[in-house]
Amino acid sequence: MKKQDEEWEVLNWRNTVRLASWTFAWTASVALATFGPEYFWPGNTLPTVLAILLNASLGAGMIFANIRHLKGQDELQQKIQLEAMAIALGVGVVGGLTYSLLDTTDVMAGDAEIAMLVILIGLTYLGASIIGQIRYR
Amino acid sequence: MKNRLKVLRAERDLTQAQLSAALAVSRQTVNAIETGKFDPSLPLAFRISRLFELPIEEIFQDGDPL
């Protein structure tokens, strides 16, 4: 039984490292697709399309790595993640629509940026995860 | 739901880390079950039952008066 238990911990660790690697690669590809056309290949569409395709592919890999990571966690960890995701989704939808309304009704100066929504969801998810970890500590 | 996990673990001189390893869950989960913050699923309750060689109802008691 000892070997099997150690395997569970090792598997969890591997899943976490795998998810971190995919996330890092995806984030780097976002930077490449964003800044590449401006600094590395100005006026050339083909590398831009390839960079965007690379970004989407790495994004798909990151999603599968996340699913694998979640499935590898134990039931309490999954519960904490589920609650954090539910809160992040709710805040994202409500906050995103409020932000969009501020833009479309011209109450807000400037245009709404999708990056702000991603930051909002990310920070909410992070905060909710930390609170969940503390609550069940 | 109440449980005797902490007592049973102490009787067998097991640490939370050893019990969590034997059950293939995190130490946090064992602690949350012991303190009553988290109720385990039926499959995990059966794993605990097999590990301590006791029927589930001798480990977990329904705290809901209904």
N, CA and C atoms of all chains as a GROMACS GRO file, in nm:
protein
  609
    1MET      N    1   0.083  -0.122   0.000
    1MET     CA    2   0.000   0.000   0.000
    1MET      C    3   0.086   0.126   0.000
    2LYS      N    4   0.202   0.119   0.066
    2LYS     CA    5   0.290   0.235   0.078
    2LYS      C    6   0.332   0.287  -0.060
    3LYS      N    7   0.368   0.190  -0.146
    3LYS     CA    8   0.415   0.227  -0.280
    3LYS      C    9   0.303   0.299  -0.358
    4GLN      N   10   0.181   0.242  -0.346
    4GLN     CA   11   0.066   0.299  -0.417
    4GLN      C   12   0.037   0.442  -0.368
    5ASP      N   13   0.051   0.463  -0.235
    5ASP     CA   14   0.024   0.594  -0.177
    5ASP      C   15   0.126   0.696  -0.223
    6GLU      N   16   0.252   0.652  -0.225
    6GLU     CA   17   0.356   0.742  -0.272
    6GLU      C   18   0.332   0.777  -0.419
    7GLU      N   19   0.283   0.678  -0.493
    7GLU     CA   20   0.253   0.702  -0.635
    7GLU      C   21   0.147   0.809  -0.650
    8TRP      N   22   0.047   0.809  -0.562
    8TRP     CA   23  -0.060   0.908  -0.569
    8TRP      C   24  -0.003   1.048  -0.551
    9GLU      N   25   0.085   1.064  -0.452
    9GLU     CA   26   0.147   1.195  -0.429
    9GLU      C   27   0.236   1.236  -0.544
   10VAL      N   28   0.311   1.141  -0.596
   10VAL     CA   29   0.401   1.170  -0.709
   10VAL      C   30   0.318   1.208  -0.832
   11LEU      N   31   0.209   1.135  -0.853
   11LEU     CA   32   0.122   1.164  -0.968
   11LEU      C   33   0.063   1.304  -0.957
   12ASN      N   34   0.020   1.340  -0.836
   12ASN     CA   35  -0.035   1.474  -0.814
   12ASN      C   36   0.069   1.581  -0.844
   13TRP      N   37   0.190   1.556  -0.797
   13TRP     CA   38   0.299   1.652  -0.819
   13TRP      C   39   0.329   1.665  -0.968
   14ARG      N   40   0.332   1.552  -1.037
   14ARG     CA   41   0.358   1.554  -1.182
   14ARG      C   42   0.249   1.631  -1.255
   15ASN      N   43   0.123   1.607  -1.215
   15ASN     CA   44   0.011   1.678  -1.278
   15ASN      C   45   0.023   1.829  -1.259
   16THR      N   46   0.068   1.868  -1.138
   16THR     CA   47   0.083   2.011  -1.108
   16THR      C   48   0.195   2.072  -1.194
   17VAL      N   49   0.306   2.000  -1.203
   17VAL     CA   50   0.419   2.049  -1.285
   17VAL      C   51   0.378   2.056  -1.431
   18ARG      N   52   0.304   1.954  -1.477
   18ARG     CA   53   0.258   1.952  -1.616
   18ARG      C   54   0.166   2.071  -1.645
   19LEU      N   55   0.074   2.098  -1.552
   19LEU     CA   56  -0.018   2.212  -1.569
   19LEU      C   57   0.060   2.344  -1.571
   20ALA      N   58   0.157   2.357  -1.480
   20ALA     CA   59   0.238   2.479  -1.475
   20ALA      C   60   0.315   2.498  -1.606
   21SER      N   61   0.366   2.389  -1.662
   21SER     CA   62   0.443   2.396  -1.787
   21SER      C   63   0.353   2.442  -1.903
   22TRP      N   64   0.235   2.381  -1.914
   22TRP     CA   65   0.141   2.419  -2.019
   22TRP      C   66   0.098   2.565  -2.003
   23THR      N   67   0.073   2.606  -1.878
   23THR     CA   68   0.030   2.744  -1.853
   23THR      C   69   0.140   2.842  -1.891
   24PHE      N   70   0.263   2.808  -1.855
   24PHE     CA   71   0.376   2.896  -1.890
   24PHE      C   72   0.390   2.906  -2.043
   25ALA      N   73   0.381   2.792  -2.110
   25ALA     CA   74   0.394   2.790  -2.257
   25ALA      C   75   0.282   2.872  -2.322
   26TRP      N   76   0.159   2.855  -2.272
   26TRP     CA   77   0.045   2.928  -2.327
   26TRP      C   78   0.063   3.079  -2.306
   27THR      N   79   0.106   3.118  -2.184
   27THR     CA   80   0.126   3.260  -2.155
   27THR      C   81   0.234   3.319  -2.245
   28ALA      N   82   0.343   3.242  -2.265
   28ALA     CA   83   0.451   3.288  -2.354
   28ALA      C   84   0.399   3.305  -2.496
   29SER      N   85   0.309   3.213  -2.540
   29SER     CA   86   0.256   3.222  -2.676
   29SER      C   87   0.162   3.340  -2.692
   30VAL      N   88   0.094   3.379  -2.583
   30VAL     CA   89   0.010   3.501  -2.587
   30VAL      C   90   0.101   3.622  -2.611
   31ALA      N   91   0.212   3.626  -2.539
   31ALA     CA   92   0.308   3.737  -2.555
   31ALA      C   93   0.364   3.739  -2.697
   32LEU      N   94   0.394   3.618  -2.749
   32LEU     CA   95   0.449   3.610  -2.886
   32LEU      C   96   0.348   3.661  -2.988
   33ALA      N   97   0.223   3.615  -2.975
   33ALA     CA   98   0.120   3.656  -3.072
   33ALA      C   99   0.085   3.804  -3.057
   34THR      N  100   0.104   3.859  -2.937
   34THR     CA  101   0.070   4.000  -2.914
   34THR      C  102   0.182   4.093  -2.961
   35PHE      N  103   0.305   4.060  -2.922
   35PHE     CA  104   0.417   4.151  -2.950
   35PHE      C  105   0.494   4.115  -3.077
   36GLY      N  106   0.479   3.991  -3.124
   36GLY     CA  107   0.551   3.948  -3.245
   36GLY      C  108   0.525   4.037  -3.365
   37PRO      N  109   0.397   4.062  -3.399
   37PRO     CA  110   0.368   4.146  -3.516
   37PRO      C  111   0.425   4.288  -3.503
   38GLU      N  112   0.440   4.332  -3.380
   38GLU     CA  113   0.487   4.470  -3.359
   38GLU      C  114   0.640   4.480  -3.361
   39TYR      N  115   0.707   4.381  -3.301
   39TYR     CA  116   0.852   4.391  -3.283
   39TYR      C  117   0.935   4.295  -3.369
   40PHE      N  118   0.881   4.176  -3.401
   40PHE     CA  119   0.963   4.074  -3.468
   40PHE      C  120   0.935   4.060  -3.618
   41TRP      N  121   0.811   4.069  -3.661
   41TRP     CA  122   0.779   4.052  -3.804
   41TRP      C  123   0.672   4.153  -3.848
   42PRO      N  124   0.700   4.282  -3.835
   42PRO     CA  125   0.600   4.383  -3.873
   42PRO      C  126   0.559   4.371  -4.020
   43GLY      N  127   0.430   4.377  -4.044
   43GLY     CA  128   0.378   4.376  -4.180
   43GLY      C  129   0.368   4.238  -4.243
   44ASN      N  130   0.402   4.131  -4.170
   44ASN     CA  131   0.398   3.995  -4.223
   44ASN      C  132   0.287   3.916  -4.153
   45THR      N  133   0.184   3.880  -4.227
   45THR     CA  134   0.065   3.818  -4.166
   45THR      C  135   0.087   3.671  -4.130
   46LEU      N  136   0.162   3.598  -4.213
   46LEU     CA  137   0.176   3.452  -4.192
   46LEU      C  138   0.231   3.416  -4.052
   47PRO      N  139   0.341   3.477  -4.008
   47PRO     CA  140   0.388   3.443  -3.872
   47PRO      C  141   0.286   3.477  -3.764
   48THR      N  142   0.207   3.581  -3.788
   48THR     CA  143   0.104   3.619  -3.692
   48THR      C  144  -0.002   3.510  -3.681
   49VAL      N  145  -0.047   3.460  -3.799
   49VAL     CA  146  -0.147   3.353  -3.800
   49VAL      C  147  -0.090   3.228  -3.732
   50LEU      N  148   0.035   3.196  -3.763
   50LEU     CA  149   0.099   3.078  -3.701
   50LEU      C  150   0.111   3.095  -3.549
   51ALA      N  151   0.143   3.216  -3.507
   51ALA     CA  152   0.157   3.243  -3.362
   51ALA      C  153   0.022   3.228  -3.292
   52ILE      N  154  -0.084   3.274  -3.360
   52ILE     CA  155  -0.219   3.262  -3.301
   52ILE      C  156  -0.262   3.114  -3.296
   53LEU      N  157  -0.230   3.040  -3.403
   53LEU     CA  158  -0.263   2.896  -3.404
   53LEU      C  159  -0.186   2.822  -3.294
   54LEU      N  160  -0.059   2.860  -3.278
   54LEU     CA  161   0.023   2.801  -3.171
   54LEU      C  162  -0.039   2.831  -3.035
   55ASN      N  163  -0.083   2.955  -3.018
   55ASN     CA  164  -0.147   2.998  -2.893
   55ASN      C  165  -0.272   2.915  -2.864
   56ALA      N  166  -0.356   2.896  -2.968
   56ALA     CA  167  -0.480   2.819  -2.950
   56ALA      C  168  -0.448   2.673  -2.917
   57SER      N  169  -0.347   2.618  -2.984
   57SER     CA  170  -0.309   2.477  -2.959
   57SER      C  171  -0.256   2.459  -2.817
   58LEU      N  172  -0.169   2.550  -2.776
   58LEU     CA  173  -0.116   2.541  -2.640
   58LEU      C  174  -0.228   2.563  -2.537
   59GLY      N  175  -0.325   2.647  -2.573
   59GLY     CA  176  -0.440   2.670  -2.485
   59GLY      C  177  -0.520   2.541  -2.466
   60ALA      N  178  -0.538   2.466  -2.576
   60ALA     CA  179  -0.610   2.338  -2.568
   60ALA      C  180  -0.532   2.242  -2.477
   61GLY      N  181  -0.402   2.239  -2.494
   61GLY     CA  182  -0.318   2.153  -2.409
   61GLY      C  183  -0.329   2.191  -2.263
   62MET      N  184  -0.334   2.321  -2.238
   62MET     CA  185  -0.346   2.370  -2.100
   62MET      C  186  -0.480   2.326  -2.039
   63ILE      N  187  -0.586   2.331  -2.118
   63ILE     CA  188  -0.718   2.290  -2.069
   63ILE      C  189  -0.716   2.142  -2.030
   64PHE      N  190  -0.659   2.058  -2.117
   64PHE     CA  191  -0.653   1.914  -2.086
   64PHE      C  192  -0.564   1.888  -1.964
   65ALA      N  193  -0.455   1.964  -1.952
   65ALA     CA  194  -0.367   1.949  -1.835
   65ALA      C  195  -0.442   1.988  -1.707
   66ASN      N  196  -0.527   2.089  -1.719
   66ASN     CA  197  -0.606   2.134  -1.603
   66ASN      C  198  -0.708   2.027  -1.562
   67ILE      N  199  -0.773   1.967  -1.663
   67ILE     CA  200  -0.870   1.861  -1.635
   67ILE      C  201  -0.801   1.744  -1.565
   68ARG      N  202  -0.684   1.707  -1.618
   68ARG     CA  203  -0.607   1.596  -1.560
   68ARG      C  204  -0.565   1.629  -1.416
   69HIS      N  205  -0.524   1.754  -1.396
   69HIS     CA  206  -0.482   1.798  -1.264
   69HIS      C  207  -0.599   1.789  -1.165
   70LEU      N  208  -0.716   1.836  -1.207
   70LEU     CA  209  -0.834   1.832  -1.120
   70LEU      C  210  -0.875   1.689  -1.088
   71LYS      N  211  -0.872   1.602  -1.189
   71LYS     CA  212  -0.913   1.463  -1.168
   71LYS      C  213  -0.817   1.390  -1.075
   72GLY      N  214  -0.693   1.435  -1.071
   72GLY     CA  215  -0.593   1.371  -0.986
   72GLY      C  216  -0.601   1.413  -0.840
   73GLN      N  217  -0.677   1.520  -0.814
   73GLN     CA  218  -0.685   1.569  -0.676
   73GLN      C  219  -0.784   1.485  -0.595
   74ASP      N  220  -0.770   1.493  -0.462
   74ASP     CA  221  -0.866   1.418  -0.380
   74ASP      C  222  -0.997   1.495  -0.369
   75GLU      N  223  -1.098   1.434  -0.304
   75GLU     CA  224  -1.233   1.492  -0.310
   75GLU      C  225  -1.246   1.628  -0.241
   76LEU      N  226  -1.171   1.651  -0.134
   76LEU     CA  227  -1.178   1.783  -0.069
   76LEU      C  228  -1.114   1.890  -0.158
   77GLN      N  229  -1.000   1.857  -0.217
   77GLN     CA  230  -0.933   1.952  -0.306
   77GLN      C  231  -1.023   1.985  -0.426
   78GLN      N  232  -1.092   1.884  -0.478
   78GLN     CA  233  -1.184   1.906  -0.589
   78GLN      C  234  -1.300   1.997  -0.547
   79LYS      N  235  -1.348   1.978  -0.424
   79LYS     CA  236  -1.458   2.061  -0.372
   79LYS      C  237  -1.413   2.207  -0.362
   80ILE      N  238  -1.291   2.227  -0.311
   80ILE     CA  239  -1.238   2.364  -0.298
   80ILE      C  240  -1.225   2.428  -0.436
   81GLN      N  241  -1.175   2.352  -0.532
   81GLN     CA  242  -1.158   2.404  -0.668
   81GLN      C  243  -1.294   2.435  -0.732
   82LEU      N  244  -1.390   2.345  -0.711
   82LEU     CA  245  -1.524   2.365  -0.769
   82LEU      C  246  -1.586   2.494  -0.715
   83GLU      N  247  -1.576   2.513  -0.583
   83GLU     CA  248  -1.633   2.634  -0.522
   83GLU      C  249  -1.563   2.760  -0.575
   84ALA      N  250  -1.430   2.751  -0.588
   84ALA     CA  251  -1.353   2.867  -0.637
   84ALA      C  252  -1.391   2.898  -0.782
   85MET      N  253  -1.408   2.792  -0.863
   85MET     CA  254  -1.444   2.812  -1.004
   85MET      C  255  -1.584   2.871  -1.017
   86ALA      N  256  -1.676   2.823  -0.931
   86ALA     CA  257  -1.814   2.875  -0.935
   86ALA      C  258  -1.816   3.024  -0.901
   87ILE      N  259  -1.740   3.062  -0.799
   87ILE     CA  260  -1.734   3.203  -0.759
   87ILE      C  261  -1.670   3.287  -0.871
   88ALA      N  262  -1.560   3.235  -0.928
   88ALA     CA  263  -1.489   3.307  -1.035
   88ALA      C  264  -1.580   3.324  -1.157
   89LEU      N  265  -1.657   3.218  -1.190
   89LEU     CA  266  -1.748   3.227  -1.304
   89LEU      C  267  -1.856   3.332  -1.278
   90GLY      N  268  -1.914   3.327  -1.160
   90GLY     CA  269  -2.019   3.424  -1.125
   90GLY      C  270  -1.969   3.566  -1.128
   91VAL      N  271  -1.856   3.590  -1.064
   91VAL     CA  272  -1.798   3.725  -1.061
   91VAL      C  273  -1.760   3.767  -1.203
   92GLY      N  274  -1.708   3.672  -1.281
   92GLY     CA  275  -1.668   3.701  -1.418
   92GLY      C  276  -1.785   3.743  -1.505
   93VAL      N  277  -1.896   3.669  -1.496
   93VAL     CA  278  -2.015   3.700  -1.578
   93VAL      C  279  -2.076   3.834  -1.534
   94VAL      N  280  -2.101   3.847  -1.404
   94VAL     CA  281  -2.164   3.970  -1.353
   94VAL      C  282  -2.072   4.091  -1.373
   95GLY      N  283  -1.946   4.074  -1.329
   95GLY     CA  284  -1.850   4.184  -1.343
   95GLY      C  285  -1.824   4.219  -1.487
   96GLY      N  286  -1.814   4.116  -1.572
   96GLY     CA  287  -1.787   4.138  -1.715
   96GLY      C  288  -1.900   4.213  -1.782
   97LEU      N  289  -2.025   4.174  -1.750
   97LEU     CA  290  -2.140   4.242  -1.811
   97LEU      C  291  -2.153   4.386  -1.760
   98THR      N  292  -2.125   4.407  -1.632
   98THR     CA  293  -2.128   4.543  -1.577
   98THR      C  294  -2.023   4.630  -1.648
   99TYR      N  295  -1.906   4.572  -1.663
   99TYR     CA  296  -1.796   4.642  -1.729
   99TYR      C  297  -1.833   4.675  -1.874
  100SER      N  298  -1.895   4.576  -1.941
  100SER     CA  299  -1.938   4.596  -2.080
  100SER      C  300  -2.045   4.706  -2.090
  101LEU      N  301  -2.139   4.705  -1.994
  101LEU     CA  302  -2.244   4.808  -1.993
  101LEU      C  303  -2.185   4.948  -1.974
  102LEU      N  304  -2.086   4.956  -1.888
  102LEU     CA  305  -2.019   5.085  -1.866
  102LEU      C  306  -1.957   5.136  -1.995
  103ASP      N  307  -1.909   5.042  -2.076
  103ASP     CA  308  -1.846   5.079  -2.204
  103ASP      C  309  -1.952   5.118  -2.308
  104THR      N  310  -2.054   5.030  -2.326
  104THR     CA  311  -2.153   5.055  -2.432
  104THR      C  312  -2.240   5.177  -2.404
  105THR      N  313  -2.256   5.212  -2.278
  105THR     CA  314  -2.336   5.330  -2.246
  105THR      C  315  -2.249   5.457  -2.234
  106ASP      N  316  -2.122   5.440  -2.264
  106ASP     CA  317  -2.026   5.552  -2.262
  106ASP      C  318  -2.012   5.618  -2.124
  107VAL      N  319  -2.046   5.544  -2.021
  107VAL     CA  320  -2.025   5.597  -1.885
  107VAL      C  321  -1.875   5.597  -1.856
  108MET      N  322  -1.808   5.496  -1.911
  108MET     CA  323  -1.664   5.479  -1.887
  108MET      C  324  -1.585   5.544  -2.001
  109ALA      N  325  -1.479   5.612  -1.963
  109ALA     CA  326  -1.391   5.669  -2.065
  109ALA      C  327  -1.306   5.556  -2.125
  110GLY      N  328  -1.294   5.551  -2.255
  110GLY     CA  329  -1.213   5.447  -2.320
  110GLY      C  330  -1.293   5.321  -2.345
  111ASP      N  331  -1.227   5.220  -2.408
  111ASP     CA  332  -1.295   5.096  -2.443
  111ASP      C  333  -1.270   4.988  -2.338
  112ALA      N  334  -1.368   4.897  -2.326
  112ALA     CA  335  -1.350   4.782  -2.236
  112ALA      C  336  -1.246   4.689  -2.296
  113GLU      N  337  -1.158   4.638  -2.212
  113GLU     CA  338  -1.052   4.546  -2.257
  113GLU      C  339  -1.078   4.407  -2.199
  114ILE      N  340  -1.067   4.305  -2.288
  114ILE     CA  341  -1.090   4.167  -2.243
  114ILE      C  342  -0.989   4.126  -2.136
  115ALA      N  343  -0.869   4.187  -2.142
  115ALA     CA  344  -0.764   4.154  -2.043
  115ALA      C  345  -0.811   4.184  -1.901
  116MET      N  346  -0.893   4.288  -1.888
  116MET     CA  347  -0.942   4.324  -1.754
  116MET      C  348  -1.032   4.214  -1.698
  117LEU      N  349  -1.113   4.154  -1.788
  117LEU     CA  350  -1.202   4.045  -1.746
  117LEU      C  351  -1.120   3.923  -1.704
  118VAL      N  352  -1.015   3.894  -1.782
  118VAL     CA  353  -0.928   3.780  -1.750
  118VAL      C  354  -0.861   3.802  -1.614
  119ILE      N  355  -0.816   3.924  -1.590
  119ILE     CA  356  -0.752   3.957  -1.462
  119ILE      C  357  -0.854   3.941  -1.347
  120LEU      N  358  -0.976   3.991  -1.369
  120LEU     CA  359  -1.081   3.981  -1.267
  120LEU      C  360  -1.110   3.835  -1.232
  121ILE      N  361  -1.128   3.752  -1.335
  121ILE     CA  362  -1.157   3.609  -1.313
  121ILE      C  363  -1.039   3.542  -1.242
  122GLY      N  364  -0.918   3.572  -1.290
  122GLY     CA  365  -0.798   3.511  -1.232
  122GLY      C  366  -0.780   3.546  -1.086
  123LEU      N  367  -0.796   3.673  -1.054
  123LEU     CA  368  -0.778   3.716  -0.914
  123LEU      C  369  -0.888   3.661  -0.825
  124THR      N  370  -1.012   3.656  -0.878
  124THR     CA  371  -1.124   3.601  -0.800
  124THR      C  372  -1.100   3.453  -0.771
  125TYR      N  373  -1.056   3.380  -0.874
  125TYR     CA  374  -1.029   3.236  -0.859
  125TYR      C  375  -0.917   3.214  -0.757
  126LEU      N  376  -0.813   3.294  -0.767
  126LEU     CA  377  -0.701   3.283  -0.674
  126LEU      C  378  -0.747   3.310  -0.530
  127GLY      N  379  -0.821   3.419  -0.513
  127GLY     CA  380  -0.870   3.456  -0.380
  127GLY      C  381  -0.962   3.350  -0.322
  128ALA      N  382  -1.054   3.300  -0.406
  128ALA     CA  383  -1.150   3.198  -0.359
  128ALA      C  384  -1.078   3.067  -0.325
  129SER      N  385  -0.974   3.034  -0.402
  129SER     CA  386  -0.897   2.912  -0.372
  129SER      C  387  -0.825   2.924  -0.238
  130ILE      N  388  -0.765   3.040  -0.215
  130ILE     CA  389  -0.693   3.062  -0.088
  130ILE      C  390  -0.790   3.056   0.030
  131ILE      N  391  -0.906   3.121   0.014
  131ILE     CA  392  -1.006   3.119   0.122
  131ILE      C  393  -1.052   2.975   0.149
  132GLY      N  394  -1.074   2.898   0.042
  132GLY     CA  395  -1.114   2.758   0.056
  132GLY      C  396  -1.008   2.677   0.129
  133GLN      N  397  -0.882   2.698   0.092
  133GLN     CA  398  -0.772   2.625   0.158
  133GLN      C  399  -0.768   2.657   0.308
  134ILE      N  400  -0.789   2.785   0.340
  134ILE     CA  401  -0.786   2.827   0.482
  134ILE      C  402  -0.907   2.768   0.556
  135ARG      N  403  -1.023   2.771   0.489
  135ARG     CA  404  -1.146   2.724   0.554
  135ARG      C  405  -1.139   2.576   0.594
  136TYR      N  406  -1.076   2.495   0.509
  136TYR     CA  407  -1.070   2.350   0.538
  136TYR      C  408  -0.937   2.308   0.596
  137ARG      N  409  -0.857   2.405   0.640
  137ARG     CA  410  -0.724   2.372   0.692
  137ARG      C  411  -0.734   2.293   0.822
  138MET      N  412  -2.203   1.533   1.034
  138MET     CA  413  -2.176   1.393   1.067
  138MET      C  414  -2.056   1.384   1.162
  139LYS      N  415  -2.074   1.308   1.269
  139LYS     CA  416  -1.964   1.290   1.366
  139LYS      C  417  -1.882   1.168   1.327
  140ASN      N  418  -1.756   1.168   1.370
  140ASN     CA  419  -1.675   1.049   1.341
  140ASN      C  420  -1.570   1.028   1.450
  141ARG      N  421  -1.516   0.905   1.452
  141ARG     CA  422  -1.416   0.866   1.553
  141ARG      C  423  -1.278   0.852   1.490
  142LEU      N  424  -1.258   0.920   1.380
  142LEU     CA  425  -1.133   0.902   1.305
  142LEU      C  426  -1.010   0.938   1.388
  143LYS      N  427  -1.019   1.049   1.458
  143LYS     CA  428  -0.904   1.095   1.536
  143LYS      C  429  -0.868   0.993   1.646
  144VAL      N  430  -0.972   0.940   1.711
  144VAL     CA  431  -0.951   0.842   1.818
  144VAL      C  432  -0.891   0.713   1.762
  145LEU      N  433  -0.949   0.667   1.651
  145LEU     CA  434  -0.900   0.543   1.589
  145LEU      C  435  -0.756   0.558   1.541
  146ARG      N  436  -0.728   0.673   1.488
  146ARG     CA  437  -0.591   0.700   1.439
  146ARG      C  438  -0.493   0.699   1.557
  147ALA      N  439  -0.535   0.764   1.668
  147ALA     CA  440  -0.449   0.770   1.787
  147ALA      C  441  -0.428   0.631   1.846
  148GLU      N  442  -0.534   0.550   1.845
  148GLU     CA  443  -0.524   0.412   1.898
  148GLU      C  444  -0.421   0.329   1.822
  149ARG      N  445  -0.411   0.359   1.692
  149ARG     CA  446  -0.316   0.283   1.609
  149ARG      C  447  -0.183   0.356   1.593
  150ASP      N  448  -0.169   0.464   1.669
  150ASP     CA  449  -0.044   0.540   1.671
  150ASP      C  450  -0.002   0.587   1.530
  151LEU      N  451  -0.101   0.636   1.458
  151LEU     CA  452  -0.074   0.685   1.322
  151LEU      C  453  -0.074   0.838   1.322
  152THR      N  454   0.013   0.897   1.244
  152THR     CA  455   0.007   1.043   1.225
  152THR      C  456  -0.093   1.073   1.114
  153GLN      N  457  -0.133   1.200   1.105
  153GLN     CA  458  -0.225   1.239   0.996
  153GLN      C  459  -0.160   1.212   0.860
  154ALA      N  460  -0.030   1.235   0.854
  154ALA     CA  461   0.042   1.214   0.727
  154ALA      C  462   0.040   1.066   0.688
  155GLN      N  463   0.060   0.979   0.786
  155GLN     CA  464   0.058   0.834   0.758
  155GLN      C  465  -0.080   0.788   0.715
  156LEU      N  466  -0.183   0.840   0.784
  156LEU     CA  467  -0.320   0.801   0.750
  156LEU      C  468  -0.358   0.854   0.610
  157SER      N  469  -0.321   0.978   0.584
  157SER     CA  470  -0.354   1.035   0.452
  157SER      C  471  -0.284   0.957   0.341
  158ALA      N  472  -0.160   0.914   0.367
  158ALA     CA  473  -0.087   0.834   0.267
  158ALA      C  474  -0.156   0.700   0.244
  159ALA      N  475  -0.201   0.639   0.354
  159ALA     CA  476  -0.268   0.509   0.343
  159ALA      C  477  -0.402   0.519   0.270
  160LEU      N  478  -0.466   0.635   0.281
  160LEU     CA  479  -0.597   0.654   0.216
  160LEU      C  480  -0.585   0.719   0.078
  161ALA      N  481  -0.462   0.757   0.040
  161ALA     CA  482  -0.437   0.825  -0.087
  161ALA      C  483  -0.517   0.955  -0.098
  162VAL      N  484  -0.514   1.033   0.010
  162VAL     CA  485  -0.573   1.168   0.010
  162VAL      C  486  -0.471   1.262   0.074
  163SER      N  487  -0.500   1.391   0.070
  163SER     CA  488  -0.408   1.487   0.130
  163SER      C  489  -0.424   1.489   0.284
  164ARG      N  490  -0.321   1.537   0.352
  164ARG     CA  491  -0.328   1.548   0.498
  164ARG      C  492  -0.439   1.646   0.537
  165GLN      N  493  -0.457   1.747   0.453
  165GLN     CA  494  -0.562   1.846   0.476
  165GLN      C  495  -0.700   1.779   0.481
  166THR      N  496  -0.721   1.681   0.395
  166THR     CA  497  -0.849   1.611   0.391
  166THR      C  498  -0.873   1.530   0.518
  167VAL      N  499  -0.768   1.460   0.564
  167VAL     CA  500  -0.780   1.384   0.689
  167VAL      C  501  -0.813   1.478   0.804
  168ASN      N  502  -0.742   1.590   0.810
  168ASN     CA  503  -0.766   1.687   0.917
  168ASN      C  504  -0.908   1.744   0.911
  169ALA      N  505  -0.954   1.775   0.789
  169ALA     CA  506  -1.090   1.832   0.773
  169ALA      C  507  -1.197   1.731   0.813
  170ILE      N  508  -1.172   1.602   0.787
  170ILE     CA  509  -1.269   1.498   0.828
  170ILE      C  510  -1.268   1.487   0.981
  171GLU      N  511  -1.149   1.483   1.039
  171GLU     CA  512  -1.137   1.469   1.185
  171GLU      C  513  -1.204   1.584   1.259
  172THR      N  514  -1.191   1.704   1.206
  172THR     CA  515  -1.248   1.821   1.274
  172THR      C  516  -1.394   1.845   1.236
  173GLY      N  517  -1.448   1.757   1.151
  173GLY     CA  518  -1.589   1.768   1.114
  173GLY      C  519  -1.619   1.876   1.012
  174LYS      N  520  -1.515   1.930   0.950
  174LYS     CA  521  -1.538   2.035   0.850
  174LYS      C  522  -1.578   1.977   0.715
  175PHE      N  523  -1.546   1.850   0.697
  175PHE     CA  524  -1.572   1.787   0.567
  175PHE      C  525  -1.619   1.643   0.588
  176ASP      N  526  -1.728   1.608   0.521
  176ASP     CA  527  -1.777   1.470   0.526
  176ASP      C  528  -1.725   1.394   0.404
  177PRO      N  529  -1.664   1.278   0.426
  177PRO     CA  530  -1.608   1.205   0.311
  177PRO      C  531  -1.717   1.144   0.225
  178SER      N  532  -1.682   1.114   0.101
  178SER     CA  533  -1.774   1.043   0.012
  178SER      C  534  -1.787   0.899   0.060
  179LEU      N  535  -1.885   0.828   0.006
  179LEU     CA  536  -1.903   0.688   0.044
  179LEU      C  537  -1.781   0.602   0.008
  180PRO      N  538  -1.723   0.617  -0.112
  180PRO     CA  539  -1.603   0.537  -0.143
  180PRO      C  540  -1.488   0.562  -0.044
  181LEU      N  541  -1.468   0.689  -0.003
  181LEU     CA  542  -1.360   0.717   0.093
  181LEU      C  543  -1.396   0.662   0.231
  182ALA      N  544  -1.522   0.671   0.268
  182ALA     CA  545  -1.567   0.614   0.396
  182ALA      C  546  -1.542   0.463   0.398
  183PHE      N  547  -1.565   0.396   0.285
  183PHE     CA  548  -1.539   0.251   0.277
  183PHE      C  549  -1.389   0.222   0.287
  184ARG      N  550  -1.306   0.309   0.227
  184ARG     CA  551  -1.161   0.290   0.236
  184ARG      C  552  -1.116   0.300   0.383
  185ILE      N  553  -1.174   0.400   0.453
  185ILE     CA  554  -1.142   0.419   0.596
  185ILE      C  555  -1.187   0.296   0.675
  186SER      N  556  -1.306   0.251   0.642
  186SER     CA  557  -1.363   0.134   0.710
  186SER      C  558  -1.274   0.010   0.691
  187ARG      N  559  -1.227  -0.010   0.568
  187ARG     CA  560  -1.140  -0.126   0.540
  187ARG      C  561  -1.007  -0.112   0.612
  188LEU      N  562  -0.954   0.010   0.614
  188LEU     CA  563  -0.824   0.034   0.676
  188LEU      C  564  -0.828   0.003   0.827
  189PHE      N  565  -0.934   0.047   0.893
  189PHE     CA  566  -0.945   0.025   1.037
  189PHE      C  567  -1.014  -0.106   1.071
  190GLU      N  568  -1.059  -0.177   0.968
  190GLU     CA  569  -1.127  -0.307   0.985
  190GLU      C  570  -1.246  -0.295   1.080
  191LEU      N  571  -1.325  -0.191   1.056
  191LEU     CA  572  -1.446  -0.165   1.135
  191LEU      C  573  -1.561  -0.130   1.041
  192PRO      N  574  -1.685  -0.164   1.080
  192PRO     CA  575  -1.798  -0.121   0.997
  192PRO      C  576  -1.808   0.032   0.994
  193ILE      N  577  -1.860   0.084   0.885
  193ILE     CA  578  -1.869   0.230   0.868
  193ILE      C  579  -1.943   0.296   0.985
  194GLU      N  580  -2.052   0.231   1.030
  194GLU     CA  581  -2.133   0.293   1.137
  194GLU      C  582  -2.060   0.300   1.271
  195GLU      N  583  -1.949   0.226   1.283
  195GLU     CA  584  -1.870   0.237   1.406
  195GLU      C  585  -1.766   0.350   1.395
  196ILE      N  586  -1.752   0.402   1.279
  196ILE     CA  587  -1.658   0.514   1.259
  196ILE      C  588  -1.735   0.645   1.244
  197PHE      N  589  -1.842   0.640   1.166
  197PHE     CA  590  -1.921   0.761   1.139
  197PHE      C  591  -2.060   0.748   1.201
  198GLN      N  592  -2.103   0.856   1.267
  198GLN     CA  593  -2.238   0.859   1.324
  198GLN      C  594  -2.312   0.979   1.267
  199ASP      N  595  -2.438   0.956   1.235
  199ASP     CA  596  -2.520   1.064   1.181
  199ASP      C  597  -2.548   1.166   1.291
  200GLY      N  598  -2.500   1.288   1.270
  200GLY     CA  599  -2.522   1.393   1.370
  200GLY      C  600  -2.652   1.469   1.349
  201ASP      N  601  -2.723   1.432   1.238
  201ASP     CA  602  -2.847   1.501   1.205
  201ASP      C  603  -2.964   1.435   1.280
  202PRO      N  604  -3.032   1.508   1.371
  202PRO     CA  605  -3.142   1.448   1.448
  202PRO      C  606  -3.263   1.412   1.363
  203LEU      N  607  -3.277   1.473   1.244
  203LEU     CA  608  -3.387   1.448   1.148
  203LEU      C  609  -3.523   1.473   1.213
   0.00000   0.00000   0.00000
